[in-house]
Amino acid sequence: MQASQDHIKNLAEQEKKYAHGGNIKKLAARAGCPSSELLDFSANINPLGPPPWLQQVIVNALDEVDRYPDPESAELTLAACQKHSVWPTECIAGNGASELISAITRLGGFKRAVIPVPCYVDYERSCLVAGLKTEQIPLDPQNGFAPDFDTLSSFLSASPALVFLAQPNNPTGTAFDPEDLKKLARKHPDSRFIVDESFADFIPNLERLTGKRPPNVITLLSLTKFYAIPGLRLGLAFASPDIIMALKNILPCWSVNLFAQKVGVRCILDEDYARKTIETTTRLREELVQGIAKIPGIRTLPAQANFMLCQVQRVGMDATGLIEHLLKNNIAVRHCDNFDGLDSTYFRIAVRTAEENNKFVDGLRSFTGMEVATSLKPKKTPALMIQGTCSNAGKSILTAAFCRIFLQDGYKVAPFKAQNMSLNSYVTDEGLEMGRAQVTQAAACKQTPDVRMNPVLIKPNSDTGSQIIVMGKPVGNMKVLDYVKYKPTAFEAVKNAYDSLSTDRDIMVIEGAGSPAEINLKQHDIVNMAMADYAEAKVIITGDIDRGGVFASLAGTMDLIDAHERKMVCGFLLNKFRGDASLLTPALDFTFDRTGKPVLGVIPHIDHLGLPDEDSVSFKQDLSKSGSKGKRNDSVDIVCIDLPRISNFTDLDALKGEPDVNLRIIDNPKNIGTPDAIIIPGSKSTLSDLAHIRASGMAQAVLDLKGKATIIGICGGLQMLGQYVNDPDGIESQDGSAEGLGLLPLQTTLAQEKTLTRTSGTHGLSKMDVSGYEIHHGKTEPLMPTVRAMIVPKGSTGAVPISRVLGFGLKSGMIWGTYLHGIFDADGFRRWFIDSLREKKGLPKLETIQTTFGMEDELDRLAKIVRENVDMKAVYNALGM
């Protein structure tokens, strides 16, 4: 019985002596937290995490999973040989460096091993298992634990031995001069030197011993640390051909699995990831050292890799109390009391992300009694981000819905979209320009539109160029590549706007753009996952199920985004569903199994939602050539001319909601019919859109209806109604000028300065007040007295200067135009306008207002529908609320 107990005790002591860091389950159990919440500084893994392509390589490899892997790992070892300039006969792959170490100890008939300590504990363990006697050479802490090659040489004089050295050393992080090792190896040719370069990739410009090495040197590499793939297990050994052949005879067949081989090849070829790792790790290590240096009683030893050895230097104290304190704060470090050559005052830490490093430093500060406010950055406002599988998936509307839900639940909330590409803009009370979608979302929060809600607005003016607006003001016209170069500057404005806006909010609701899986845009993204990362937002990805293929889109999106981005996703929403949601159960279960993320809700298709359309795609889909559906038989027919660069199409939203208006948008003159009114809307590029409608025949179709239909131009449409549009500065075109439609005797001259203002006016014929905003370049002037000021500033008396006129038209009222966006939003004027068309058509006037244009009721209806169909408890849990 006693012998059995002694044996068990001996095994327990050995387990402790040869324990490793990174046992996440045991550490989390000690900390009393889920493993996902533990900050593990005990394992020295690349803080960048696995390369972004990892998942796809593994998915692709699944096609070969029904076959045995290559027993020679030929593709992997060939790539390694090419990188390190050695012959293919000089390299072998193993199931991690530990397997190779174990095999090496059984080669050559050696009786003993010499191991400078402290060092990686598996050297000694593997030697003991192989029956070798181990002799330790203590490294001098006063000399930074650097190897003493003279002392080492004296240990080899009596008889040959296996010698283990790490470059850099683990746990001390120190490196030695490779030339010293080469001299020692040549001096003792009967000994064999194993140089462990598992962490050498982290050190820039380090001379490697993989290539030019003496024949009695074996060099080991571990790909698991540098490429953050410890779960795959992958190591390489470089040695003379006879040693490699002997290792092949010892190692089991198929030692390296298929996935490790495929991933290993890609790792070796990925120079960008390697460069970024070295740059990032070096910076993070230096910042971490500086943070620890400010804490009394804790010192760090000089290190060159992605980890460092630390020591508690307080009288009568070791690292045990500190380690337990950190563990209570969900932080695990590597106690070094089981390393020969170190005592219990030492501990080792990995270099992790900046945020995690700050938390570690704060843990040290709290342990030593210092305040914890300096190193930890301010806590971010809880944020929910709505991203999509594609454009027009419903991101804008769902963002508005969550804004209103959170408001109803008593939270102070604000919307945010870092970068909006839209020709549908709005002018704030301060005369600043922002996207209209964020105006709707601000209304959902019952907030005044604030340019900080949309700090970057992009207004395309050609297929390859756009006007860039930052914090409400134009900063210039840029081609795509020019804007890519400008994006870092834009992102700084985005971050400043977000920080300022979110400071006094309880919740932020952020809208993404397009899809986070746009591979060509990810490198310079500032609106999707990069913004989510900065805001520390929880991401919901929504897909339009009405389009079909939504489950493939959700799964594909998750496959294409990076591993750390997938962690930010808390679930999915299916939008615009028609039918019985219970039929989706198998697909929802599959989606969870495939992605690990739940579908948090299925939003039904919402008919006749009286909110501005998300973009011109939705607008044009709703208003096809057949017009609005479900209208009365006595409706008036209003046609909107489609333009390639149509802007501010929300000018027509109020008309779309009237029961006696059939509103159509057309791009073919054959579909124009005999409308009661024709509206030429705003344009971001008046000259090119004018040329388009001429070439398409649409301009002539409009001219043919002169005197038969009321013709209205808004902003760019007003400019097209005139005789000439001049562009002397080449703002929109290099042609200089173009003839307009000639329906009004007006001349427009485009200018660099942009008019951005909110204003109110009085319509001359109706005598009714209207209000809205102006966004345009240049000035429009009458050429003949037959044109009159149709809309003048409210309260004007007497003659109004041309520069202040808001609209021009003919006395008859059959042709008129205005710069005033939102003119039809005024309920009284809109009814007067529709009734004037009814009267011309021989229909009785309705006179009383039929609809009130506003968003409050519709926002409440939207919020109710979304709340009823989304697991809001799960949403709040994701936000930590």
C-alpha positions, 0 to 999 in steps of 0.5 A: 500500500505504501509503495503504491502511494509513493508511486502515485506521489512520484507521478504527481510530482513528475506531472507538476515538474513537467507541466506546461502553460496553456492548459486552458480548461484547468486554468479556467476551472481555477479561475472559476470562469468559462475558458472563453473569458480567461486571458491566457498569458501562460501560452506563448502564442502569436497575439494576432491569432491564426492567419485569416486564410486558415479556415478556408485552407482547412475547408478546402482540405476536407475534399481529401479527408477520405485519403491518407495524408502524404507520409513524407509531407513532401509539399510541406518540407519542400516549401520549408527547404526552399525558404531556408535554403536546404536540400529536401533530404535535410528536412522532416516534419513532425507532429509538433516539435515535442514529437521530434524532440522525443525521437531525437533523444533515441538517436545516436546511442548517446548515454547522457544529455547536457541541458543548460537551465532554465529551459523548456521542460520537455528536453529533460522529460524526453531524455529521461523517457529515452533512458539518458542521464541528464546533467544541468548547467545552471545559467547565471541570472546576473548574466541574463541567463545567457549560455556560457559556452566555455562551461558547456565545452568543459562538460563535453570533454569527458564524453559525447552528449546530446546538448539542448539549447533554445534560440531564443531560450524559453522561458528567459527569452534570451538569444545567443550568437549562432557563431559561438554555437557553430564553434562549439559544435565543430570542437566537439564533433562526437556530441550532437547539438539540438537547437530549438528555434521554436520562437526564432521567427519572432526575432527580426534579422536573427541568423538562423541555424536551419541552413548553414549548420555543422553536421552534428547540429539539429535545428527544430522549428515549431510553426504552432507558436508563430502562426497561432495554430497549437491545436494542429501540432506541427514542427520541422527538423533540419539536419544532415541526411543521415539523421533525417533518414534515422528520424523517418525510421523512428517516427510513426507513419502519417505523423503529420495529418492532412490539415497540418500539412496544408496549413503548414505550406500556406504558413511558410509562404505567407510573408505578409503575415510574418512581417505583420507579426514581427512588427506588431509583436515588437511594438506590443512587447515594448509597450508592455515592458514600459507598462510593467516598468512603472510598477514597483517590485516587478521586473522584466528580463530583457527579451526578444521574442513574444514572451518575457520572464518576470520576477517579483522583487519584494522582500519575503514575497514570491509570485504565488500570491500575485498569480492567484490574484491575477487568476481571480481577475481571469488572467493566467500567467506561467508560474516558473517554479517548476523550471530548474534554475528558477525559484518561485519568484519568477513567472513568464508572460506572453505578449498579447493584444494591447487591450489584454496587455493593459488588463494584465498591467492593471492586474499588477497595479491592483496587486501592488495597491496602485490605482487601476485607472491609467492603463485601462482605456475608457469602457466603450458604450455598449454597441449593436452593429447591423451588418448584411450579406449584401446591399439592400438587405435591410440594414438601414431599416433594422438599425432604425428599428433597434434604435426605436426599441431601445428608446422605448425601453428607456435607453438613450440611444444614437445611430451611427454609420461610419461611411455612407455611399449615397446620393440621397443626402440631407442638410443639418441645421448647421448646414452640414451634409449627411446621409438620409438613412441616418436622419431616419435613424435619428428620428427613431431615437427622437434625436436631431440629425447630427453629422457625427452620426455619419462622419463620411459621406461618399457621393459618386459622380462617375463610375470611378470617382466620388465627392468625399464629404467628411464631417458634413463638408466636402474635402474633394473629388477622388478616384477610387485609389485616391480615396483608398489612400485617404481612408486612414485619415477618414477613419480618424475622423470616424473614430473621433466622431464615434467617441464624441457621439457615444460618450453620453449614450447608453447604447449605440446602434451602428449600421454596416455597409454592403457586406463584411465579406467583400474581399477586395475591400477588407484590407482598407475597411472602415465601415464594417468589421474594422468599425465593429472592432473599434466600437467593441460592438456585437454584430448581427448579420442580416440577410434578405430571405426574399431574394433566395440563397440567404442561408448560403450567404450567411454561411459564406459570409462567416467563412470569408471573414476572419476568425477574430471577426467571427467572434464579434458576431452574436447571431443572424436575422432573416429579413423580408420573409413571406410565409410560415416561419415554422417551416424554417426550423431545419434551416435554422438548425443547420445554420447554427450547426454550420456557423455556431451562431443562432438565428435571432429572429425572422422578420416578416416582409413589411408592406407599405412601410412609410419610411424613406427607402434605404437606397435607390435600388429599393426606391426603383423596385417599389416604383416600377413602370406600372406604378404604385399598387393598390391605388384608387381608380381616380388617381393622378399619374405622376412619372419620375424620370430615372437618372443613372445618378439620381439623388435625393429620391426621398423628395418623392416619398410623400407623394408615394404615400398619397392614396390618389397618386400613382407614382411611376419611375421610368427609364424608357420613353416607351413607358412614359404614357400620358402622365398628369405630371413629370418630375425630373429629380435631383442628380449628382452629375447633371451634365452626364445625366442630361446627356443620358436622357437625350441619348435614350430618347427620354428627353424628347418624350418629355418635350413631346408632353409639353403643355399636356403634363405639368413638368417639374424639375428638382435641383439637378432637374431644375438645371436640366429644364433651362436653356444652358448648363455651364461648367467652366471649372470642369466640376462635372464634365470637361465639355464646358457646357451643354444645352438644356431641355429649353423648357424654361429660359434659365441658365445655370453655371456650376461653381466650386462652392457648394450651397448647403442650407436649410430654408423655408419659402412660399410657393407663388401660385398656392400661397403656401409655405414650404420648407426643405434644404438646398444641396447644389453647386452653382447658380441659376439665373433667368434669361428672359422675363417670361420666367417668374420667381415661383418660390421665394424665401418665406416672409419676402416682400417686394422684389427678391434678389435672384440669388435668393429665389428658390424656384422658377416657373412659367405663369401657367404653373405647367412648368416649374423647378426648384432647388428645395429638396423636400418640397412635397413633405408639406402636407398642405402644399402636397394636397394643393399640388395633387388637387391642381392635377386632379382639376386639370384631369377633370376630377374633383378636388379632395381639398382635405389632407389625405395623409400626414407625412411623418415617420413617428407612427411608422417607426413605432409600427416597425419597432413593434414588428421587429420586437415581436420577431426577434429574441430581444433577451438574447440581444440584450444579453449579447450587449451585457445589459 
